[in-house]
Amino acid sequence: MSDSSPRSRTPFWTLHGDGRRIGPGEVVLPQERLSWPRTVGIGAQHVVAMFGATFLVPLLSGFPPATTLFFTAIGTILFLLVTAGKMPSYLGSSFALLAPLAAVTGFDPESGTAVDPAKMALAQGGIVSVGILLAVIGLVVHLVGTRWIEVTMPPVVTGTIVALIGFNLAPAAWNWVQMAPLTAVITIAAILLTTVLFKGIIGRLSILVGVLVGYLAAALQGEVDFAAIGQAGWVGLPDFHAPAFDFALLGLFLPVVLVLVAENIGHVKSVSAMTGQDLDPITGRALLADGLATTLAGSGGGSGTTTYAENIGVMAATRVYSTAAYVVAALMALCLSMLPKFGEAIATIPPGVLGGAATVLYGMIGLLGIRIWVQNRVDFSDPVNLNTAAVALIVAIANFTIMAGDLTFEGIALGSACAIGIYHLMRALSRWRGTSVEAASPASVPGGTELEDERR
């Protein structure tokens, strides 16, 4: 219930009740807000919630952490503007881009050397290409709806693509773990124990807590070099880098769009369910906004963005879905990105901690593909579904690679193509021959919110 008196209104949000309390069964809707002190407090919770996962992507890929944080803040503000303040979300770093980034840059956290600037520029060009394609898809969805996506990517296909991304990344986690096995085990244990020992917000921040515990263990073992922190300034802009483009690399990056589409659509559906509002009409705007944010990030040296379910957890716990809290969170993140000492402190996280966190995260990405199958009742007694998943997963896990002229297609790109191509070809042939045993599961794009919530 909202107070409609003139004093309760701002140009953008209506004060919810007295601004201090939320009645039983009520939620603070996206267009509402609590008092500003409470809104600032909730915004700070959103910063903490997205923090661990957002920083892991640049640390694992060699991108500047402060620059990535800067573009997540700018991207979130852009997202809120494009969706007209109707869709609460923080746009954090996307883990779906890690595999193509690693393939292009060859970055190794254990080496102690920075990523090659020329290779990083090419990786940024790939991120820009993903953002542009996602923005185009957003425009199409805005005009014609999402049904064509649901037909193209039924649950067996989307679940397979999500799963193969996580499993394709597994060797990278093992490489980091080998550098500091004890630290990695401590990090993994801290993540797992935090998940089961604490309720509410703390339990949802298990990755962040695990990284902090692992970092402390690494520091006690002399695995952390603090020299760069002392040399950094207190205030300053992040480092920005221009992208470069190589058409031959597009095959590595463009399949990631399929995951970003699923995540965004799932986020919209989840917020709709929790607020009781029909937000489907702005699905196209959400995709467009994330595409623009990813394009902007790639253009300046940040990693790609996506909607974050860690923040869905904060909203579920507080019952506050106000977009005002996300404006506050974005402004806080923007300020933090302009503190060079803070960015250098994040960059000191050693390989053992990264390996421990990555072991959990990459495994979760893989298993969440399986969760998509379970939630949508995918029937693997149907040989079409079975063969679709079987071939695509092996192609990605073994990292099949094909060279076609100047183009290189590796595990994720080939696996994604196999998932879509094999499913539709086998389904068409089985219908033609009358051998179809098509499953009765709903053909809906799975919730990206659940994907992001568990994989970090």
C-alpha positions in Angstrom: 0.0 0.0 0.0 1.4 3.4 -0.9 0.8 6.8 0.6 -0.5 9.0 -2.3 0.0 12.4 -0.5 2.1 14.9 -2.3 4.8 14.7 0.4 5.2 11.0 -0.3 6.2 11.4 -3.9 9.4 12.0 -5.7 9.7 12.4 -9.5 10.5 8.7 -9.9 9.2 6.7 -6.9 6.2 6.8 -4.6 6.9 6.3 -0.8 5.6 3.0 0.4 3.3 3.6 3.3 5.2 5.6 6.0 8.5 4.7 4.5 9.6 2.7 7.5 7.5 -0.5 7.7 6.3 -3.1 5.3 3.0 -4.7 6.3 2.4 -8.5 6.4 2.1 -9.8 2.9 3.2 -6.5 1.3 6.2 -5.9 -0.9 7.8 -2.6 -2.0 7.2 -2.5 -5.7 9.8 -1.3 -8.3 8.2 2.1 -8.6 8.1 2.6 -4.8 10.7 3.2 -2.1 11.2 3.3 1.6 12.7 6.3 3.4 16.1 7.3 1.9 18.2 6.1 4.9 16.5 2.7 4.6 16.9 2.7 0.8 20.6 3.5 1.1 21.0 0.6 3.6 19.3 -1.8 1.2 21.4 -0.4 -1.7 24.6 -1.2 0.3 23.3 -4.8 0.8 23.0 -5.1 -3.0 26.6 -4.0 -3.4 27.8 -6.6 -1.0 25.6 -9.3 -2.6 27.0 -8.7 -6.1 30.5 -8.1 -5.0 32.1 -11.5 -4.8 30.9 -12.8 -8.2 31.4 -9.5 -10.0 35.1 -9.4 -9.0 35.8 -13.0 -9.7 35.3 -12.6 -13.5 38.1 -10.0 -14.0 40.4 -11.9 -11.6 39.9 -15.1 -13.5 40.2 -13.4 -16.9 42.9 -10.8 -16.2 40.7 -7.8 -16.8 41.1 -4.8 -14.5 38.8 -5.2 -11.5 38.1 -1.5 -11.0 37.3 -1.1 -14.7 34.9 -4.0 -14.6 33.2 -2.6 -11.4 32.9 0.9 -13.1 31.1 -0.6 -16.1 28.8 -2.7 -14.0 27.7 0.5 -12.2 27.2 2.4 -15.5 25.5 -0.6 -17.0 23.1 -0.9 -14.1 22.1 2.8 -14.4 21.6 2.3 -18.1 19.5 -0.8 -17.5 17.2 1.1 -15.1 16.8 3.9 -17.6 16.0 1.6 -20.6 13.5 -0.4 -18.6 11.9 2.8 -17.3 12.6 1.9 -13.7 10.3 -1.0 -13.8 12.8 -3.9 -13.6 15.0 -4.1 -10.5 18.4 -5.6 -11.3 22.1 -5.2 -10.8 24.2 -6.0 -13.9 27.2 -7.8 -12.7 29.9 -9.7 -14.5 28.8 -12.6 -16.6 30.6 -15.9 -16.0 29.3 -17.2 -19.4 32.1 -15.2 -21.1 35.0 -16.7 -19.1 35.7 -19.5 -21.6 36.0 -17.4 -24.7 38.0 -14.8 -22.8 40.5 -17.4 -21.6 40.7 -18.8 -25.1 41.7 -15.5 -26.6 43.9 -14.0 -23.9 45.6 -17.2 -22.6 45.7 -15.4 -19.2 47.1 -17.4 -16.3 46.7 -16.0 -12.8 49.5 -18.2 -11.5 52.1 -16.5 -13.7 52.0 -13.2 -11.9 52.0 -11.3 -15.2 49.3 -9.1 -16.5 47.2 -10.0 -19.5 48.7 -9.2 -22.9 47.1 -5.8 -23.9 46.7 -6.8 -27.6 45.0 -10.0 -26.7 42.8 -8.3 -24.2 41.7 -5.8 -26.9 40.7 -8.7 -29.1 38.7 -10.2 -26.2 37.0 -6.9 -25.7 36.0 -7.0 -29.4 34.4 -10.3 -28.8 32.5 -8.9 -25.8 31.3 -6.0 -27.9 30.0 -8.4 -30.6 28.0 -10.3 -27.9 26.5 -7.1 -26.7 25.5 -5.9 -30.1 23.8 -9.3 -30.9 22.0 -9.3 -27.6 20.8 -5.8 -28.2 19.5 -6.8 -31.6 17.7 -9.8 -30.1 16.2 -7.4 -27.5 14.7 -5.2 -30.2 13.3 -8.2 -32.0 11.7 -9.5 -28.8 10.3 -6.1 -28.1 8.6 -6.1 -31.4 7.4 -9.8 -31.8 7.6 -11.3 -28.3 9.6 -14.3 -26.9 7.8 -17.3 -28.4 10.5 -17.7 -31.2 13.2 -18.0 -28.5 11.2 -20.7 -26.7 10.8 -22.7 -29.9 14.5 -22.3 -30.9 15.8 -23.2 -27.4 13.6 -25.6 -25.6 14.7 -26.7 -22.1 16.8 -29.6 -23.3 18.8 -27.3 -25.5 19.2 -24.4 -23.0 20.0 -26.8 -20.2 22.7 -28.4 -22.3 24.3 -25.1 -23.3 24.4 -23.9 -19.6 25.9 -27.3 -18.5 28.6 -27.5 -21.2 29.9 -24.0 -20.3 30.6 -25.0 -16.8 32.1 -28.4 -17.7 34.3 -26.8 -20.4 35.9 -24.5 -17.7 36.8 -27.4 -15.3 40.5 -27.7 -16.4 41.1 -24.0 -15.5 40.0 -24.6 -11.9 42.3 -27.6 -11.5 45.3 -25.6 -12.8 44.8 -22.9 -10.2 44.1 -25.4 -7.4 47.5 -27.1 -8.1 49.3 -23.9 -7.3 48.1 -23.8 -3.7 46.1 -26.9 -2.8 45.7 -26.1 0.9 44.4 -22.6 0.3 42.1 -23.9 -2.4 40.7 -26.5 0.0 40.2 -23.9 2.8 38.3 -21.7 0.3 36.1 -24.5 -0.8 35.4 -25.6 2.8 34.5 -22.0 3.8 32.1 -21.7 0.9 30.3 -24.9 1.7 30.1 -24.4 5.4 28.8 -20.8 5.0 26.1 -22.1 2.8 24.8 -24.6 5.4 25.5 -22.9 8.6 24.0 -19.5 8.0 20.5 -18.4 6.9 19.3 -15.4 5.0 21.7 -12.9 3.5 24.9 -14.4 4.9 24.1 -17.8 3.5 23.6 -16.3 0.1 27.0 -14.6 0.3 28.9 -17.8 0.6 31.2 -17.1 -2.3 32.2 -13.8 -0.9 32.7 -15.2 2.6 34.7 -18.1 1.2 37.0 -15.8 -0.8 37.6 -13.7 2.3 38.5 -16.7 4.4 40.7 -18.1 1.7 42.4 -14.8 1.3 43.2 -14.6 5.0 44.6 -18.2 4.9 46.7 -17.3 1.8 48.0 -14.1 3.5 49.1 -16.1 6.6 51.0 -18.5 4.3 52.8 -15.6 2.6 50.9 -16.1 -0.7 49.7 -12.5 -1.1 51.9 -9.6 -2.4 50.7 -6.3 -1.0 53.2 -4.1 -2.8 50.9 -2.9 -5.5 48.4 -1.6 -2.9 50.9 0.7 -1.3 51.9 2.1 -4.7 48.4 2.8 -5.8 46.7 6.2 -5.3 43.7 6.8 -3.2 41.4 8.4 -5.8 41.5 8.1 -9.6 39.7 6.8 -12.7 40.0 3.1 -13.6 42.2 2.1 -16.5 40.3 2.1 -19.8 41.3 0.1 -22.9 40.0 0.3 -26.5 38.8 -2.9 -28.2 40.1 -4.5 -31.3 38.2 -6.8 -33.7 39.0 -10.1 -35.4 36.1 -11.7 -37.3 37.8 -15.1 -36.8 37.1 -15.0 -33.0 33.4 -14.5 -33.3 32.7 -18.2 -33.2 34.1 -18.3 -29.6 31.9 -15.5 -28.3 28.5 -15.4 -30.1 27.1 -18.7 -28.6 27.3 -17.0 -25.1 24.3 -14.8 -26.3 22.1 -17.9 -25.8 22.9 -18.0 -22.1 22.5 -14.3 -21.6 19.1 -14.4 -23.3 18.0 -17.2 -20.9 19.3 -15.4 -17.9 17.5 -12.1 -18.7 14.2 -13.8 -19.6 14.4 -15.8 -16.4 15.1 -12.7 -14.3 12.0 -10.9 -15.7 9.8 -13.9 -15.0 11.2 -14.3 -11.5 10.6 -10.7 -10.6 7.2 -10.8 -12.1 6.3 -13.8 -9.9 7.6 -12.2 -6.7 6.0 -8.8 -7.2 2.7 -9.9 -8.7 3.2 -7.6 -11.7 3.1 -8.6 -15.4 6.6 -7.5 -16.5 6.7 -9.7 -19.7 6.1 -6.6 -21.9 9.5 -5.2 -20.9 11.5 -8.4 -21.6 12.7 -6.9 -24.9 13.8 -3.7 -23.1 15.7 -5.8 -20.5 17.6 -7.7 -23.3 18.3 -4.5 -25.1 19.6 -2.8 -22.0 21.9 -5.7 -21.1 23.1 -5.8 -24.7 23.9 -2.1 -24.6 25.6 -2.4 -21.2 27.8 -5.3 -22.4 28.7 -3.4 -25.5 29.7 -0.4 -23.4 31.8 -2.5 -21.0 33.6 -4.3 -23.9 34.3 -0.9 -25.5 36.2 0.4 -22.4 37.9 -2.6 -20.8 35.2 -4.2 -18.7 33.8 -7.7 -18.9 30.3 -8.5 -20.2 27.3 -8.0 -17.9 24.2 -9.9 -16.9 21.3 -9.8 -14.5 22.3 -11.0 -11.0 20.3 -13.4 -8.9 22.4 -12.7 -5.8 20.4 -9.4 -5.7 17.2 -11.3 -6.2 18.1 -13.0 -2.9 18.4 -9.7 -1.2 15.0 -8.6 -2.6 13.4 -11.8 -1.5 14.8 -11.4 2.0 13.9 -7.7 2.4 10.7 -7.7 0.3 12.0 -4.5 -1.2 12.0 -4.5 -5.1 12.5 -0.8 -5.4 14.7 0.3 -8.3 15.7 3.3 -6.1 17.9 0.9 -4.1 19.6 -0.2 -7.3 20.4 3.4 -8.2 22.0 3.7 -4.8 23.9 0.5 -5.3 25.2 1.6 -8.7 26.4 4.9 -7.3 28.2 3.2 -4.5 29.9 0.8 -6.9 30.9 3.7 -9.1 32.6 5.4 -6.1 34.4 2.2 -5.2 35.7 1.8 -8.8 37.4 5.2 -8.4 39.5 4.1 -5.4 42.7 2.6 -7.0 43.9 1.1 -3.7 40.7 -0.8 -3.4 41.1 -2.2 -7.0 44.6 -3.2 -6.3 43.6 -5.0 -3.1 41.1 -7.1 -5.1 43.8 -7.9 -7.7 46.0 -9.4 -5.0 43.7 -12.4 -4.5 46.0 -15.4 -5.2 45.5 -18.4 -7.5 44.7 -20.8 -4.7 41.7 -18.7 -3.7 40.6 -18.4 -7.3 41.0 -22.1 -7.8 38.8 -22.9 -4.8 36.1 -20.5 -5.8 36.2 -21.6 -9.4 35.9 -25.2 -8.4 32.5 -24.5 -6.8 31.3 -22.0 -9.4 32.2 -23.9 -12.5 30.6 -27.1 -11.1 27.5 -25.2 -10.2 27.2 -23.8 -13.7 27.4 -27.3 -15.1 24.9 -28.7 -12.6 22.5 -25.9 -13.1 22.1 -27.0 -16.7 20.9 -30.3 -15.2 18.6 -28.4 -12.9 17.0 -26.8 -15.9 16.3 -30.3 -17.3 14.8 -31.4 -14.0 12.6 -28.3 -13.5 11.2 -28.6 -17.0 10.8 -32.4 -16.8 13.0 -33.1 -19.8 12.4 -36.7 -20.8 15.6 -38.5 -21.6 13.8 -41.6 -22.6 13.2 -39.6 -25.8 16.3 -40.4 -28.0 16.2 -36.9 -29.5 16.7 -35.3 -26.1 19.3 -37.9 -25.1 21.4 -37.5 -28.2 21.2 -33.8 -28.2 22.7 -33.5 -24.7 25.1 -36.4 -25.1 26.9 -35.1 -28.2 26.9 -31.5 -27.2 28.4 -32.2 -23.7 31.2 -34.3 -25.0 32.1 -31.8 -27.7 32.4 -29.1 -25.0 34.1 -31.1 -22.3 36.7 -32.5 -24.7 37.0 -29.0 -26.2 36.6 -30.1 -29.8 38.2 -27.5 -32.1 37.6 -26.9 -35.8 39.6 -24.5 -38.0 37.6 -23.1 -41.0 40.0 -20.7 -42.8 40.7 -17.9 -40.4 37.9 -18.9 -38.1 38.3 -21.0 -35.0 35.4 -22.8 -33.3 36.1 -24.5 -30.0 34.1 -26.5 -27.4 31.5 -24.0 -26.3 30.7 -22.7 -29.8 30.6 -26.2 -31.3 28.7 -27.7 -28.4 26.1 -25.0 -28.5 25.7 -25.4 -32.3 25.4 -29.2 -31.8 22.7 -28.7 -29.1 20.5 -26.5 -31.4 21.3 -28.3 -34.7 21.0 -31.9 -33.5 17.8 -31.3 -31.6 15.9 -29.6 -34.5 17.3 -31.9 -37.1 16.5 -35.1 -35.2 13.1 -33.8 -34.1 12.2 -32.9 -37.7 13.3 -36.3 -39.1 11.6 -38.2 -36.3 8.3 -36.4 -37.0 8.7 -37.1 -40.7 9.3 -40.8 -40.1 6.6 -41.0 -37.4 9.1 -42.1 -34.8 8.7 -39.0 -32.6 8.3 -39.6 -28.8 8.5 -35.9 -28.0 8.4 -35.2 -24.3 5.5 -33.5 -22.7 7.7 -31.0 -20.8 6.9 -27.3 -21.2 8.9 -25.6 -23.9 9.9 -22.5 -21.8 13.2 -20.7 -21.4 14.4 -21.6 -17.9 15.0 -19.1 -15.2 18.3 -17.2 -15.5 17.7 -16.0 -12.0 18.0 -19.6 -10.6 21.1 -20.1 -12.8 22.9 -17.0 -11.4 21.8 -17.6 -7.8 23.4 -21.1 -7.6 26.4 -20.8 -9.9 28.1 -18.1 -7.8 
